[in-house]
Amino acid sequence: MDEVTRDIQGEIPWCMLFADDVVLVDESRAGVNRKLELWRRTLESKGFRLSRTKTEYMMCDFSATRHEGGDVSLDGQVVDGDIDEDVRHRISAGWLKWRQASGILCDKRVPQKLKGKFYRTAIRPAMLYGAECWPTKRRHVQQLSVAEMRMLRWFCGHTRRDRVWNEVIRDRVGVAPIEEKLTQHRLRWFGHVQRRPPEAPVRNGVLERVDNVKRGRGRPKLTCDELVKKDLKDWNISKEIALDRSAWRLAINVPEP
């Protein structure tokens, strides 16, 4: 990939390559669209193809200026900025891991605590991979929770018809709710960001409020920063603790049953 695209690569951080993933950065949507089109033409001319369904974009507003409207598109197809597809993909990845080990997870001779440990080690990380910066909505958390409880009930030999409470199932296998682990992941990443030097690019715009900005009609999109603020308030944690790695790790820890 590096050799094929050497002529169109920009300087870091405007263009970054990670294995087979490409990150293109620009100050406007129009600039992103131009770069996307250039990369599409270059790669397709050499026999490669940019995925229309897996391409995503993120907009960061670091100033009080109003950005232009419009969509980010790839070859005429609008690129979705929502995380619905990400959540579905991670749930599918979790089920793939579950099916690969179903012979052990469904074996009644295997202790349920051991099954829970395998789930915490191999399956749940696959479901939460990359979730640190997700602006999750209630429906996303519900989808993850439903998938988790189906897995736990399945390898415990129970269905919803058995009327066994979720808390009882979790105690048997020793697995904390995935929504709490999702919050822990988000706050752990926030702690990493807070301990970075103030001049680090990743610190720009984190938990900073921009006033006197005119926005469009309707409810604004949920951001990861807003979720972190809510997490800190709900868990009664001060963000200053994040500067102490040990204290922060203890504050955000979610123990398994």
C-alpha positions, -999 to +999 in steps of 0.1 A: +000+000+000+028+024+009+046+018-024+014+020-045+003+053-031+036+070-025+029+097-051-003+108-035+006+106+002+006+138+022+025+147+053+016+134+087-010+141+102-028+149+069-023+114+056-015+083+077-013+047+068-019+019+093-015-016+077-044-016+052-062+013+068-058+049+055-066+081+075-071+113+054-074+146+073-084+180+059-098+212+072-131+210+052-155+184+038-147+196+003-110+188+010-118+154+023-139+147-007-111+157-031-086+134-013-111+105-012-117+109-050-079+111-057-072+079-036-101+061-052-089+068-088-053+059-079-061+027-062-087+015-088-062+022-116-039-003-099-065-030-093-074-021-057-108-009-045-119+014-016-148-001+003-180+020+000-195+005+031-165+004+055-153+039+048-161+063+077-155+098+086-153+119+118-157+157+121-139+176+148-150+212+156-121+229+173-132+265+167-162+288+169-165+291+131-194+276+113-184+248+089-200+244+055-227+218+050-228+189+027-218+153+029-187+133+026-190+109-004-170+083-022-177+079-059-212+095-054-221+073-024-226+092+009-203+080+037-222+075+069-208+092+100-229+071+124-217+041+144-246+018+137-226-003+113-196-004+137-218-017+166-233-044+143-199-054+131-185-057+166-214-078+177-209-101+147-172-104+156-182-114+191-206-141+178-178-154+155-155-159+185-184-175+204-191-200+175-154-209+172-154-220+208-190-232+211-178-268+215-163-258+249-188-231+259-217-255+254-200-284+271-218-291+304-187-306+319-168-273+317-173-251+349-194-220+343-168-198+359-143-210+334-167-203+306-171-168+319-134-163+321-131-173+284-158-149+275-141-120+294-108-129+277-117-136+241-153-126+233-160-094+251-128-077+239-138-085+203-172-068+209-156-037+225-127-033+202-124+004+192-154+013+214-134+039+234-144+067+211-179+056+202-206+082+207-230+055+218-267+060+221-291+040+242-300+017+214-263+008+208-258-001+245-290-022+244-278-041+213-246-050+230-264-060+262-288-082+244-261-100+225-241-105+257-270-120+276-279-143+248-243-157+249-242-160+287-276-177+289-267-200+260-236-215+276-254-217+309-281-238+294-309-213+300-334-194+278-356-164+287-385-189+292-366-203+322-372-169+339-337-167+354-327-132+362-298-116+344-280-109+377-282-146+386-266-156+353-239-130+357-231-142+392-228-178+380-203-170+352-186-140+369-192-114+341-200-077+347-225-059+325-211-049+292-225-014+294-204-008+325-173-022+308-180+001+278-179+031+302-147+018+317-131+015+283-142+051+274-129+065+307-096+046+304-090+061+270-099+095+284-072+090+311-046+082+285-055+114+266-054+135+298-019+123+306-006+134+273+014+167+271-008+198+265+007+203+231-002+168+219-027+169+189-049+144+207-055+169+234-071+195+211-108+199+216-111+173+244-137+184+270-135+220+258-167+240+253-171+265+225-196+292+232-215+315+209-217+289+181-249+290+160-261+255+152-287+242+129-322+230+138-329+198+155-311+178+182-273+180+178-253+148+173-241+131+204-203+133+208-178+112+227-168+143+248-204+146+260-205+109+270-173+113+290-187+143+309-218+123+316-197+093+327-177+114+351-208+129+366-226+096+370-196+079+385-188+109+406-152+111+394-131+142+389-111+144+357-081+157+377-076+121+390-067+110+355-032+125+359-025+098+385-025+065+365-029+042+396-057+063+412-075+066+379-073+029+372-088+022+407-115+048+402-128+035+369-124-002+377-155-024+372-150-056+392-164-089+379-190-106+401 
